[in-house]
Every structure is written in structure tokens, then in C-alpha cells.
Amino acid sequence: MTTAANQTREASEESFSKGGAVSDLWRVAGKSLRSSLPESTYRMWLAPLEPVGRRDGTLFLQAPESVRAWAEKRYGDLILHAVRKFEESVTSISFSEIPESDQGSESPSSDCAPNPTHQFDRFVIGPGNHLAHAATLAVAEAPSEAYNPLFIHGAPGLGKTHLLGSIANYLRRNVPELVVRFTSAEAFTSEFVASLRENGTAEFKRKYRNIDVLLIDDIQFIAGKPHTEEEFFHTFNVLYESGSQIVLSADRMPAEITTLADRLSDRFEWGLTTEITAPNLATRLAVLRHLVTEAGLEVVDQEALTLLARRVETNLRQLRGALTRTLAEASLRSSPLDSALIAKVFPEKTCEPVHLTPEKIRQTTAEQFGTDEETLISRKRDRRTSTARNVAMFLTREMTNLSFPQIAGLYGGRDHSTVISSIDRVAGQISVDPEVTAAVDSLRATLHTPAPEA
């Protein structure tokens, strides 16, 4: 490299010492990436990436679910090239978790850390969620003084996890002396079962009962698990009697969790129970504008976002996914994000929505892939069966209000995390894998088409 070239590089990029911290490596590599991509592309797909460690030549990155798959598939090679300009010992990039043995001698926490982006000021308020938002904000500002317990229920993808995470993040930032525990019912159950098998429940009880605030997401997951219900019953009583704040979320009202013990269901309704409902058009449009602004994107066609908000009416998770898909299509086609593109990606519905059951989705998917429902439920793992099963789970999550555990029950009682992984895999393949994209589009059309009258 010439002296002039060296000077140019030094003027535009910070130096990096080989073997330095991954944060420093990512900082200089990020500057290189930013200079080689359009600003909107960098902000949307690469700015959210964060380094979490390095091992055996692999740099581990983490990213929000909405951008991870696309960033990995579309920009993985570009990221690796930028990193290797400063550290040649890095031979690969991974978006997986760092192997446990590389995370230090301290035992990893079983807590579910709240998403740092879950903040009250990033939550878009509308008619369907204003009461839940006000209640959670009141709890964050004055734990145990406003509503205790606070129970939030609603269909998946409407913002329950965001609100619980906002409480945790608010308290840890503003009242760090409080002991706040944020977790999911699945993690609570797994940890309790592990404590029974290993060293007894004494440490588990100390962890969950000597705290100031307990936040548990998807509490319906403990229903039908007698030992876990019994443990949580006593944990609830201890916390409530000591004045600790309890906040729970579920996909339905306490009385509608039919396999939940009555004594727990009753306690869940001692405080305030509030529902989050599907967002109206104005709320959906506000969410899209918020996401576009955060990503630093400029949308010239002002009707484009309105059209997208009209075409995606289900929940906020799917709305975010729809925007991500639209941006991916715009990137692939090298076209602007406008009404014409959205009309192609999300064709207008020509009929009233069809009532769908999870069984109908499973049956139709099996037929599409030339197999049967029994095979989808079975433990077969050949490529075609696995793809069909993953697509069926993805569509069930998209088109119904079933929770992850409920979907798992429809497919041979698989683990809750397996369902999440399957759904994420399909979400990452859409618009990238032609076979999966065509299958999902075809199934969406078939399932939303009313059966002919007899």
C-alpha cells in the first residue's frame, strides 16, 4: 500500500491494535462498513449489530430478531471482509450465542434479560393499549403503590413483553437499588425443575422471594404443571405479603386459562387486569413511521406507509415483519419503498378474512408439501418434512392467536424453544429462499380463499 493510501486510510478510519477488544474492533470495522453502504442501508441492517465476543477465529455478533437473518445472509461476507481489514485472525462471523465455555468462569444467569430497546418512550400508544401503558408506567414510577398485582393480557405480538421490559429497564436505570427480576414463565419453570434435580430449592426460593419487583411474561405457560404452580403460589404469597410488586402477562384473561389452579387465577385478579387489543389503523401507521424514523430512512411516497398499515391488520410483530420484508424487497429490486412495491409484496385482499383453525393450517400445509399431518407431528427430520413443519408453525403463529407452547402441542409436544427457532428460521428464509417464499405465499393465498359453496 502506498504512503498516500496509508494516510488516507488513517484519516478516515481509527487504528486498531491486533488482538484488541472486540468492541474496538467492531467500532473501526463499523466505520468501514458505513462508508461503503448507503446511509439508510447501514442504519437499518448493520447499526443494530453488537459484538459479544470472539473465540477461535469467530467474531460473535448479536442483533434484534427483525434484522438478524437478513443481515447475516445479505451482508455476512461484507461484514467479515470489513473486520478482516483490521484483524486477519478473524475467519468467520456468527450470529449464534457464544459457546458457554467461552463466557468466563461465572455461571450464566438464567434470567431473561429485558430487551434494551424496550423503553416507554419507544412504545406507540393507541386506543387498544393506552390503559396498559398507563398502568405499567405507574407501576414503574411507584412500585407496589399503584396496582399490585398488575395483569396484562392480549393476543401475541401486541406489546405485552415490551411493556414488562420497559418496567425492568426503567427501574434498573432510575432505581438501581431495587432488586428487579424479569423472566418468562418458561424460564421460571425450567429453573425450578433444575433446582429440584440438583441442589434443592433453597437457592431458587431466595432468588425469587427476596426481591422488590417480579415481572413474568407468558404466565399461562405454568398452567397444567402442578409442582410449578404450587411453587409459584407460595412465591406469589410471599411477595404480595411483603409488599413487593408483581407484574404478569398472558395471552388471555386469568379465568380463561382453564388448566390453571383456581387459587392462582383468583390471585392474579386481586389487582388490576387490563387488556391489550389489536391496533387500529392510526396506531399501525404511527408504529411504521416510528420504525422508519429510527432506521433513518426517508420515504418519499407518503401513501406507502398508509397502504402497508392497511394491508397488515393483525399485530405489531407482523407489522414490523412486513416492513422488514418490504425493505428487503426494495433492496433486492433496487427500487424505492413506495406504494407500487407494497402493492406487489402485499396484494389487496379481495374477500372477507376466512376463519382459520390451527388444524386447517396444518392440513393445508401438509397437502402443499405432499405429505400428511401425521408426518408433520412425527419426529421425522428429513429436509422436506422439517421445512413443511417449520412453515406450518410459522403460519400458525401468524394467522392465529396461539402461544408458542400451544403451537408446540400441535406438533408432537415439541419444546417451546424449538417452535421459536422454527418460526425464526422461516422468517429469515422468506424473500431469500425461493422455495420457502413460494410455499408461504401459496399457502397464504390458499388459506385466505373461502371454500366454494356447496
Beta strands, then each sheet from edge to edge (+ up, - down):
strand 1: 50-55
strand 2: 58-62
strand 3: 92-94
strand 4: 150-153
strand 5: 180-184
strand 6: 213-217
strand 7: 245-250
strand 8: 272-275
sheet 1: 1+ 2- 3-
sheet 2: 5+ 6+ 7+ 4+ 8+
end
